[in-house]
């Protein structure tokens, strides 16, 4: 099976207090999804169930992401989630908390 990428969307998610990496990842996915409206399905002869959706998450702590929870943010298609090193943590002035930033790329492909 050969897949052709049709769509790339990017998003940023932040957990301001609490360092919840999964929450930030889900917000990044939501950010990416909220900036797209796909109107080509009828013209291309495709349906939402034909989509192969790859979600790539960048976080400083790859082990802290619940990939299954992140995948549930995608409403259609066959979804895979990959977590790679990335993102950014910014310590609070007193050093007792941090701002947790996570990036998401959503890559949508269809079979040829």
C-alpha positions, 0 to 999 in steps of 0.5 A: 500500500502506497500512501500519498500525503495530502495535508499537513497541519501544525499546532501548539498546546500549553499546560501553564501549571501542572506539567501535564504533557498529555493535556498539552499534547491534546491541546496542540492537536486541537489547535491544529484541527481548529485551523482546517476545513477539508472540502475536497472529499466529493471532488477527490472521490474520498471519504473521511474513513479513507484518511490515514492520520499520523499525529507526531507529537514533540515533547521534552518528556516523550515518556509522559505522553498518553498516545491513546488519549491523544489519538482520541482527539482525531475524529476520523480515519485510521490514527497513529501517534508518534512521540518524538523529542521536542517541545519546550519547558520553561521554569517558573521564576521560583523554580517550583513549576513550569510552563509545558509546551508541546507541538503537534503535526497532523499528517493526512494521507490517502492510498493511491 
